[in-house]
Amino acid sequence: MNSFEELVLKRYSCRDYQARSVDRALVSQIIETAHFAPSATNAQPWRIYVIDSPENLAKVRRAYHREWFNAAPVVLMLCALKNKAWTRADGKNHANIDVAILADHLTLAAADKGLGTCWVCNFDAELLTKYFGLDSDCEPVVLLPMGYAATDEIPAKKRKSLSEIVEYL
Ligand SMILES: Cc1cc2nc3c(=O)[nH]c(=O)nc-3n(C[C@H](O)[C@H](O)[C@H](O)COP(=O)(O)O)c2cc1C
């Protein structure tokens, strides 16, 4: 891995995983790197739950029903701690932004270690709260399935052109 650009292009939403398990030591290394992510006032208003036991994987899979998701051997459940996050004077709470930055660091750190991930937000948050006994302050924001991709092929990026999204003022 040479450049940041290469790493960014290597990361994609992986929805096809090998049955192979992922060592906890590797997951821990990825989290160690990603936890240097910035956050507003450095509040770090997050909890990272590593779900890799058959019992808890079964629970998390009930909150997001996709065949491909069932194949991921590890799922990180990223939660926002709203009460610990910085709130701007106009009342905007920054917990979700902070967790999104953490999630992005995790996806890139995982790609750097040869692991696939996929952002998942379309889950049943109530179920997760119930199954894992989360406090009312601890909101599940992102599920990150993680594992070895079934293929080495990296899909081409589909993105808007810069002229559509950039404006110099
Ligand atoms: C905030 C957010 C929520 C997402 N939620 C889901 C999801 O629930 N299920 C899913 O399959 N992909 C989800 N994705 C993945 C996007 O579909 C994907 O990032 C996008 O199509 C770009 O493709 P790429 O990640 O391969 O570059 C989500 C991505 C983001 C950033």
Ligand as a Chemical Component Dictionary entry (heavy atoms), coordinates in Angstrom:
data_LIG
# 
_chem_comp.id                   LIG 
_chem_comp.type                 NON-POLYMER 
_chem_comp.pdbx_formal_charge   0 
_chem_comp.three_letter_code    LIG 
# 
loop_
_chem_comp_atom.comp_id 
_chem_comp_atom.atom_id 
_chem_comp_atom.alt_atom_id 
_chem_comp_atom.type_symbol 
_chem_comp_atom.charge 
_chem_comp_atom.model_Cartn_x 
_chem_comp_atom.model_Cartn_y 
_chem_comp_atom.model_Cartn_z 
_chem_comp_atom.pdbx_ordinal 
LIG C1  C1  C 0 -24.296 6.406  6.016  1  
LIG C2  C2  C 0 -24.289 5.187  5.113  2  
LIG C3  C3  C 0 -25.271 4.240  5.270  3  
LIG C4  C4  C 0 -25.242 3.067  4.476  4  
LIG N1  N1  N 0 -26.156 2.077  4.732  5  
LIG C5  C5  C 0 -26.102 0.943  3.997  6  
LIG C6  C6  C 0 -26.993 -0.137 4.284  7  
LIG O1  O1  O 0 -27.811 -0.089 5.196  8  
LIG N2  N2  N 0 -26.900 -1.265 3.512  9  
LIG C7  C7  C 0 -25.971 -1.387 2.512  10 
LIG O2  O2  O 0 -25.918 -2.441 1.862  11 
LIG N3  N3  N 0 -25.105 -0.368 2.233  12 
LIG C8  C8  C 0 -25.149 0.781  2.938  13 
LIG N4  N4  N 0 -24.255 1.795  2.690  14 
LIG C9  C9  C 0 -23.236 1.622  1.634  15 
LIG C10 C10 C 0 -23.485 2.525  0.426  16 
LIG O3  O3  O 0 -24.514 1.995  -0.364 17 
LIG C11 C11 C 0 -22.165 2.655  -0.375 18 
LIG O4  O4  O 0 -21.186 3.247  0.450  19 
LIG C12 C12 C 0 -22.309 3.496  -1.635 20 
LIG O5  O5  O 0 -23.186 2.887  -2.550 21 
LIG C13 C13 C 0 -20.948 3.717  -2.333 22 
LIG O6  O6  O 0 -20.352 2.476  -2.660 23 
LIG P1  P1  P 0 -18.915 2.056  -2.104 24 
LIG O7  O7  O 0 -18.989 2.062  -0.597 25 
LIG O8  O8  O 0 -18.690 0.664  -2.636 26 
LIG O9  O9  O 0 -17.895 3.029  -2.596 27 
LIG C14 C14 C 0 -24.256 2.930  3.470  28 
LIG C15 C15 C 0 -23.269 3.910  3.340  29 
LIG C16 C16 C 0 -23.262 5.010  4.164  30 
LIG C17 C17 C 0 -22.133 6.018  4.037  31 
# 
loop_
_chem_comp_bond.comp_id 
_chem_comp_bond.atom_id_1 
_chem_comp_bond.atom_id_2 
_chem_comp_bond.value_order 
_chem_comp_bond.pdbx_ordinal 
LIG C1  C2  SING 1  
LIG C2  C3  SING 2  
LIG C2  C16 DOUB 3  
LIG C3  C4  DOUB 4  
LIG C4  N1  SING 5  
LIG C4  C14 SING 6  
LIG N1  C5  DOUB 7  
LIG C5  C6  SING 8  
LIG C5  C8  SING 9  
LIG C6  O1  DOUB 10 
LIG C6  N2  SING 11 
LIG N2  C7  SING 12 
LIG C7  O2  DOUB 13 
LIG C7  N3  SING 14 
LIG N3  C8  DOUB 15 
LIG C8  N4  SING 16 
LIG N4  C9  SING 17 
LIG N4  C14 SING 18 
LIG C9  C10 SING 19 
LIG C10 O3  SING 20 
LIG C10 C11 SING 21 
LIG C11 O4  SING 22 
LIG C11 C12 SING 23 
LIG C12 O5  SING 24 
LIG C12 C13 SING 25 
LIG C13 O6  SING 26 
LIG O6  P1  SING 27 
LIG P1  O7  DOUB 28 
LIG P1  O8  SING 29 
LIG P1  O9  SING 30 
LIG C14 C15 DOUB 31 
LIG C15 C16 SING 32 
LIG C16 C17 SING 33 
# 
